[in-house]
Amino acid sequence: WEYQVGPSVGIDAGDHIWCSRYILERITEQAGVVLTLDPKPIEGDWNGAGCHTNYSTKS
């Protein structure tokens, strides 16, 4: 699964990420599912899941 936060400007980006992670943790807690925020949740040398962060310089 993937979700997006933003667009955010400046320091607000950190606040939005923090709040979104908190909400995600509460939702998964209520749904009874396991949440991991590891960039590669399965060990091994393979491509696939990864931690992606995108920034835009357009203002």
Backbone atoms as SQL, in Angstrom:
CREATE TABLE atoms (id INTEGER PRIMARY KEY, chain TEXT, resi INTEGER, resn TEXT, atom TEXT, x REAL, y REAL, z REAL);
INSERT INTO atoms VALUES
  (1, 'A', 1, 'TRP', 'N', 0.834, -1.165, 0.000),
  (2, 'A', 1, 'TRP', 'CA', 0.000, 0.000, 0.000),
  (3, 'A', 1, 'TRP', 'C', 0.874, 1.223, 0.000),
  (4, 'A', 2, 'GLU', 'N', 0.317, 2.327, -0.471),
  (5, 'A', 2, 'GLU', 'CA', 1.039, 3.589, -0.510),
  (6, 'A', 2, 'GLU', 'C', 0.041, 4.706, -0.295),
  (7, 'A', 3, 'TYR', 'N', 0.488, 5.710, 0.392),
  (8, 'A', 3, 'TYR', 'CA', -0.343, 6.902, 0.529),
  (9, 'A', 3, 'TYR', 'C', 0.550, 8.117, 0.423),
  (10, 'A', 4, 'GLN', 'N', -0.049, 9.243, 0.138),
  (11, 'A', 4, 'GLN', 'CA', 0.723, 10.462, -0.068),
  (12, 'A', 4, 'GLN', 'C', 0.245, 11.556, 0.867),
  (13, 'A', 5, 'VAL', 'N', 1.174, 12.417, 1.218),
  (14, 'A', 5, 'VAL', 'CA', 0.891, 13.571, 2.065),
  (15, 'A', 5, 'VAL', 'C', 1.328, 14.805, 1.298),
  (16, 'A', 6, 'GLY', 'N', 0.508, 15.832, 1.332),
  (17, 'A', 6, 'GLY', 'CA', 0.931, 17.072, 0.699),
  (18, 'A', 6, 'GLY', 'C', -0.035, 17.520, -0.372),
  (19, 'A', 7, 'PRO', 'N', 0.339, 18.539, -1.053),
  (20, 'A', 7, 'PRO', 'CA', 1.623, 19.235, -0.980),
  (21, 'A', 7, 'PRO', 'C', 1.774, 20.014, 0.323),
  (22, 'A', 8, 'SER', 'N', 3.012, 20.066, 0.785),
  (23, 'A', 8, 'SER', 'CA', 3.352, 20.780, 2.015),
  (24, 'A', 8, 'SER', 'C', 4.474, 21.755, 1.718),
  (25, 'A', 9, 'VAL', 'N', 4.511, 22.834, 2.459),
  (26, 'A', 9, 'VAL', 'CA', 5.534, 23.856, 2.255),
  (27, 'A', 9, 'VAL', 'C', 6.402, 23.952, 3.503),
  (28, 'A', 10, 'GLY', 'N', 7.724, 23.878, 3.299),
  (29, 'A', 10, 'GLY', 'CA', 8.672, 24.095, 4.388),
  (30, 'A', 10, 'GLY', 'C', 8.512, 23.129, 5.544),
  (31, 'A', 11, 'ILE', 'N', 8.589, 23.673, 6.747),
  (32, 'A', 11, 'ILE', 'CA', 8.562, 22.875, 7.969),
  (33, 'A', 11, 'ILE', 'C', 7.235, 22.142, 8.150),
  (34, 'A', 12, 'ASP', 'N', 6.183, 22.599, 7.495),
  (35, 'A', 12, 'ASP', 'CA', 4.889, 21.915, 7.578),
  (36, 'A', 12, 'ASP', 'C', 4.980, 20.472, 7.078),
  (37, 'A', 13, 'ALA', 'N', 5.901, 20.187, 6.171),
  (38, 'A', 13, 'ALA', 'CA', 6.033, 18.834, 5.639),
  (39, 'A', 13, 'ALA', 'C', 6.317, 17.837, 6.757),
  (40, 'A', 14, 'GLY', 'N', 7.201, 18.183, 7.674),
  (41, 'A', 14, 'GLY', 'CA', 7.506, 17.300, 8.802),
  (42, 'A', 14, 'GLY', 'C', 6.302, 17.086, 9.695),
  (43, 'A', 15, 'ASP', 'N', 5.559, 18.152, 9.959),
  (44, 'A', 15, 'ASP', 'CA', 4.355, 18.040, 10.783),
  (45, 'A', 15, 'ASP', 'C', 3.314, 17.146, 10.117),
  (46, 'A', 16, 'HIS', 'N', 3.153, 17.292, 8.815),
  (47, 'A', 16, 'HIS', 'CA', 2.162, 16.495, 8.092),
  (48, 'A', 16, 'HIS', 'C', 2.549, 15.017, 8.076),
  (49, 'A', 17, 'ILE', 'N', 3.835, 14.738, 7.897),
  (50, 'A', 17, 'ILE', 'CA', 4.306, 13.349, 7.921),
  (51, 'A', 17, 'ILE', 'C', 4.063, 12.735, 9.292),
  (52, 'A', 18, 'TRP', 'N', 4.413, 13.468, 10.350),
  (53, 'A', 18, 'TRP', 'CA', 4.239, 12.966, 11.716),
  (54, 'A', 18, 'TRP', 'C', 2.773, 12.659, 11.987),
  (55, 'A', 19, 'CYS', 'N', 1.897, 13.579, 11.643),
  (56, 'A', 19, 'CYS', 'CA', 0.456, 13.382, 11.871),
  (57, 'A', 19, 'CYS', 'C', -0.089, 12.227, 11.036),
  (58, 'A', 20, 'SER', 'N', 0.357, 12.107, 9.795),
  (59, 'A', 20, 'SER', 'CA', -0.150, 11.038, 8.939),
  (60, 'A', 20, 'SER', 'C', 0.284, 9.673, 9.456),
  (61, 'A', 21, 'ARG', 'N', 1.511, 9.577, 9.970),
  (62, 'A', 21, 'ARG', 'CA', 1.962, 8.308, 10.539),
  (63, 'A', 21, 'ARG', 'C', 1.163, 7.953, 11.784),
  (64, 'A', 22, 'TYR', 'N', 0.849, 8.940, 12.605),
  (65, 'A', 22, 'TYR', 'CA', 0.041, 8.705, 13.801),
  (66, 'A', 22, 'TYR', 'C', -1.343, 8.181, 13.414),
  (67, 'A', 23, 'ILE', 'N', -1.974, 8.830, 12.443),
  (68, 'A', 23, 'ILE', 'CA', -3.301, 8.405, 11.993),
  (69, 'A', 23, 'ILE', 'C', -3.241, 6.997, 11.402),
  (70, 'A', 24, 'LEU', 'N', -2.212, 6.717, 10.596),
  (71, 'A', 24, 'LEU', 'CA', -2.052, 5.395, 10.005),
  (72, 'A', 24, 'LEU', 'C', -1.913, 4.329, 11.090),
  (73, 'A', 25, 'GLU', 'N', -1.136, 4.612, 12.136),
  (74, 'A', 25, 'GLU', 'CA', -0.975, 3.656, 13.234),
  (75, 'A', 25, 'GLU', 'C', -2.295, 3.401, 13.954),
  (76, 'A', 26, 'ARG', 'N', -3.093, 4.422, 14.167),
  (77, 'A', 26, 'ARG', 'CA', -4.386, 4.243, 14.850),
  (78, 'A', 26, 'ARG', 'C', -5.352, 3.432, 13.984),
  (79, 'A', 27, 'ILE', 'N', -5.358, 3.692, 12.670),
  (80, 'A', 27, 'ILE', 'CA', -6.257, 2.960, 11.769),
  (81, 'A', 27, 'ILE', 'C', -5.891, 1.478, 11.735),
  (82, 'A', 28, 'THR', 'N', -4.600, 1.174, 11.606),
  (83, 'A', 28, 'THR', 'CA', -4.190, -0.234, 11.558),
  (84, 'A', 28, 'THR', 'C', -4.437, -0.920, 12.895),
  (85, 'A', 29, 'GLU', 'N', -4.297, -0.183, 13.978),
  (86, 'A', 29, 'GLU', 'CA', -4.589, -0.726, 15.306),
  (87, 'A', 29, 'GLU', 'C', -6.061, -1.134, 15.397),
  (88, 'A', 30, 'GLN', 'N', -6.948, -0.275, 14.929),
  (89, 'A', 30, 'GLN', 'CA', -8.385, -0.569, 14.956),
  (90, 'A', 30, 'GLN', 'C', -8.744, -1.726, 14.026),
  (91, 'A', 31, 'ALA', 'N', -8.033, -1.828, 12.904),
  (92, 'A', 31, 'ALA', 'CA', -8.322, -2.876, 11.927),
  (93, 'A', 31, 'ALA', 'C', -7.695, -4.217, 12.303),
  (94, 'A', 32, 'GLY', 'N', -6.804, -4.202, 13.299),
  (95, 'A', 32, 'GLY', 'CA', -6.165, -5.441, 13.728),
  (96, 'A', 32, 'GLY', 'C', -5.135, -5.969, 12.753),
  (97, 'A', 33, 'VAL', 'N', -4.466, -5.080, 12.040),
  (98, 'A', 33, 'VAL', 'CA', -3.419, -5.494, 11.106),
  (99, 'A', 33, 'VAL', 'C', -2.062, -5.012, 11.608),
  (100, 'A', 34, 'VAL', 'N', -1.013, -5.637, 11.101),
  (101, 'A', 34, 'VAL', 'CA', 0.347, -5.290, 11.501),
  (102, 'A', 34, 'VAL', 'C', 0.875, -4.209, 10.577),
  (103, 'A', 35, 'LEU', 'N', 1.447, -3.180, 11.156),
  (104, 'A', 35, 'LEU', 'CA', 2.021, -2.073, 10.394),
  (105, 'A', 35, 'LEU', 'C', 3.526, -2.074, 10.577),
  (106, 'A', 36, 'THR', 'N', 4.248, -1.947, 9.490),
  (107, 'A', 36, 'THR', 'CA', 5.688, -1.748, 9.560),
  (108, 'A', 36, 'THR', 'C', 6.037, -0.574, 8.662),
  (109, 'A', 37, 'LEU', 'N', 6.914, 0.277, 9.146),
  (110, 'A', 37, 'LEU', 'CA', 7.365, 1.423, 8.362),
  (111, 'A', 37, 'LEU', 'C', 8.807, 1.229, 7.894),
  (112, 'A', 38, 'ASP', 'N', 9.261, -0.030, 7.928),
  (113, 'A', 38, 'ASP', 'CA', 10.603, -0.346, 7.455),
  (114, 'A', 38, 'ASP', 'C', 10.681, -0.119, 5.948),
  (115, 'A', 39, 'PRO', 'N', 11.788, 0.455, 5.462),
  (116, 'A', 39, 'PRO', 'CA', 11.910, 0.675, 4.021),
  (117, 'A', 39, 'PRO', 'C', 11.984, -0.630, 3.230),
  (118, 'A', 40, 'LYS', 'N', 12.537, -1.683, 3.816),
  (119, 'A', 40, 'LYS', 'CA', 12.591, -3.008, 3.186),
  (120, 'A', 40, 'LYS', 'C', 12.114, -4.025, 4.223),
  (121, 'A', 41, 'PRO', 'N', 10.819, -4.309, 4.284),
  (122, 'A', 41, 'PRO', 'CA', 10.286, -5.172, 5.339),
  (123, 'A', 41, 'PRO', 'C', 10.682, -6.642, 5.233),
  (124, 'A', 42, 'ILE', 'N', 11.182, -7.090, 4.076),
  (125, 'A', 42, 'ILE', 'CA', 11.607, -8.471, 3.896),
  (126, 'A', 42, 'ILE', 'C', 13.094, -8.462, 3.578),
  (127, 'A', 43, 'GLU', 'N', 13.870, -9.217, 4.354),
  (128, 'A', 43, 'GLU', 'CA', 15.322, -9.234, 4.157),
  (129, 'A', 43, 'GLU', 'C', 15.695, -9.894, 2.838),
  (130, 'A', 44, 'GLY', 'N', 16.892, -9.579, 2.359),
  (131, 'A', 44, 'GLY', 'CA', 17.398, -10.186, 1.147),
  (132, 'A', 44, 'GLY', 'C', 17.833, -9.136, 0.140),
  (133, 'A', 45, 'ASP', 'N', 18.556, -9.598, -0.862),
  (134, 'A', 45, 'ASP', 'CA', 19.057, -8.719, -1.907),
  (135, 'A', 45, 'ASP', 'C', 18.087, -8.753, -3.088),
  (136, 'A', 46, 'TRP', 'N', 17.095, -7.920, -3.064),
  (137, 'A', 46, 'TRP', 'CA', 16.083, -7.885, -4.110),
  (138, 'A', 46, 'TRP', 'C', 15.527, -6.484, -4.240),
  (139, 'A', 47, 'ASN', 'N', 15.041, -6.182, -5.392),
  (140, 'A', 47, 'ASN', 'CA', 14.362, -4.907, -5.609),
  (141, 'A', 47, 'ASN', 'C', 12.878, -5.114, -5.365),
  (142, 'A', 48, 'GLY', 'N', 12.207, -4.065, -5.084),
  (143, 'A', 48, 'GLY', 'CA', 10.770, -4.174, -4.828),
  (144, 'A', 48, 'GLY', 'C', 10.350, -3.071, -3.892),
  (145, 'A', 49, 'ALA', 'N', 10.003, -3.439, -2.683),
  (146, 'A', 49, 'ALA', 'CA', 9.594, -2.442, -1.699),
  (147, 'A', 49, 'ALA', 'C', 10.790, -1.549, -1.386),
  (148, 'A', 50, 'GLY', 'N', 10.535, -0.294, -1.210),
  (149, 'A', 50, 'GLY', 'CA', 11.597, 0.637, -0.866),
  (150, 'A', 50, 'GLY', 'C', 11.017, 1.897, -0.280),
  (151, 'A', 51, 'CYS', 'N', 11.863, 2.652, 0.343),
  (152, 'A', 51, 'CYS', 'CA', 11.428, 3.917, 0.931),
  (153, 'A', 51, 'CYS', 'C', 11.649, 5.016, -0.104),
  (154, 'A', 52, 'HIS', 'N', 10.574, 5.622, -0.560),
  (155, 'A', 52, 'HIS', 'CA', 10.659, 6.657, -1.579),
  (156, 'A', 52, 'HIS', 'C', 10.159, 7.973, -1.013),
  (157, 'A', 53, 'THR', 'N', 10.938, 9.002, -1.180),
  (158, 'A', 53, 'THR', 'CA', 10.535, 10.342, -0.765),
  (159, 'A', 53, 'THR', 'C', 10.721, 11.257, -1.959),
  (160, 'A', 54, 'ASN', 'N', 9.677, 11.959, -2.326),
  (161, 'A', 54, 'ASN', 'CA', 9.733, 12.850, -3.479),
  (162, 'A', 54, 'ASN', 'C', 9.609, 14.294, -3.025),
  (163, 'A', 55, 'TYR', 'N', 10.448, 15.134, -3.573),
  (164, 'A', 55, 'TYR', 'CA', 10.414, 16.561, -3.280),
  (165, 'A', 55, 'TYR', 'C', 10.271, 17.322, -4.590),
  (166, 'A', 56, 'SER', 'N', 9.603, 18.439, -4.530),
  (167, 'A', 56, 'SER', 'CA', 9.465, 19.289, -5.700),
  (168, 'A', 56, 'SER', 'C', 10.123, 20.632, -5.412),
  (169, 'A', 57, 'THR', 'N', 10.872, 21.136, -6.372),
  (170, 'A', 57, 'THR', 'CA', 11.496, 22.453, -6.218),
  (171, 'A', 57, 'THR', 'C', 10.653, 23.543, -6.863),
  (172, 'A', 58, 'LYS', 'N', 9.555, 23.139, -7.489),
  (173, 'A', 58, 'LYS', 'CA', 8.665, 24.111, -8.113),
  (174, 'A', 58, 'LYS', 'C', 7.859, 24.809, -7.021),
  (175, 'A', 59, 'SER', 'N', 7.834, 26.139, -7.070),
  (176, 'A', 59, 'SER', 'CA', 7.076, 26.856, -6.032),
  (177, 'A', 59, 'SER', 'C', 6.046, 27.773, -6.638);
